[in-house]
Amino acid sequence: MKLGVIGAGAWGTALAQVAASGGDEVILWAREADVVESVNGRHENSLFLPGLELLRNIVATSDLAALGECEAFLVVTPAQHMRSVLGALPVHDRPLILCSKGIEEASGLMMHDVAHEVRPAAPIAVLSGPTFAHEVAAGLPTAITLAAAEGLGERLAQRLARPSFRPYVSTDVVGAEVGGAVKNVLAIACGVVDGMGLGLNARASLISRGFAEMSRFGLALGARPETLAGLAGLGDLVLTCTSTNSRNFSLGKGIGEGSSAADLLADRRTVAEGAFTAPVLRRVAEERRVEMPIVGAVCALLDGSASAKDAVDMLLSRPLRAEGV
């Protein structure tokens, strides 16, 4: 199965390295001409994943038409650009493995719904879990959820699995996507806690209560509890909420240390998806009547309507309640 990887940021490049490690050629599509030149000329993505030697059978291109010979695609574009990129893809009916984590701002749709609208004939899978790109690319042990219709998931897992990259197959596409989208917003909140120096107790509490919000939202959308408690949900949440390697955690940490969200976002080359997901997640949650106070606090921080201290005070002053509520 010849694979194409659409999106040559750190995560897309890491996935191309995994896919190419079996010896087959992998085509990596990049929007940036300097990334194409770096990958093909120096076998390194010096812009997004510097210092890692890429396999020689990864071939980069900025021409989507060059992906026409691929039999399946790992789609790793930022969530807000997925619709336009899939619309320009030259093939219509080959499997799309969605690796982006977010909710489309304009429509409120999850990524698999966007893909179904744009490419209705294409089988859809979702790859999501606790994965820092630099560790995956370096061959460090990684486990991840691969959600797809029965049969398709097993075929794709066989193609992607490596001794250090272990996909666990599921049919719960919604659950895999919910975990990946919500955890980015919660990671911003955990970064704020760290930046304000509120301690590890506070961070652990926030992760636990954040997981409760993720679970309420996921169940409202039809996700399965075991998916939300697995790699794509709780696993990814713990990783993203505990390390400055997370772009979302780092954004929150900067806010907690006193910088404005606008300044921090303007100074970034890479996308902190949680900043785009937060307002649309709040909107969809309100439409579904799902209570998500931590998500609401992150939105207030991002739009400047509350300071970090105000947001924390707001969460701490909420009425006492039973833990399972």
Secondary structure, 3 states (H helix, E strand, C coil): CCEEEECCCHHHHHHHHHHHCCCCCEEEECCCHHHHHHHHHHCCECCCECCCCCCCCEEEECCHHHHHHCCEEEECCCHHHHHHHHHHCCCCCCCEEECCCCECCCCCCEHHHHHHHHCCCCCEEEEECCCCHHHHHCCCCEEEEEEECCCHHHHHHHHHCECCEEEEEECCHHHHHHHHHHHHHHHHHHHHHHHCCCCHHHHHHHHHHHHHHHHHHHHHHCCCHHHHCCHHHHHHHHHHCCCCCCHHHHHHHHHHCCCCHHHHHHCCCCCCHHHHHHHHHHHHHHHCCCCCHHHHHHHHHHHCCCCHHHHHHHHHCCCCCCCCC
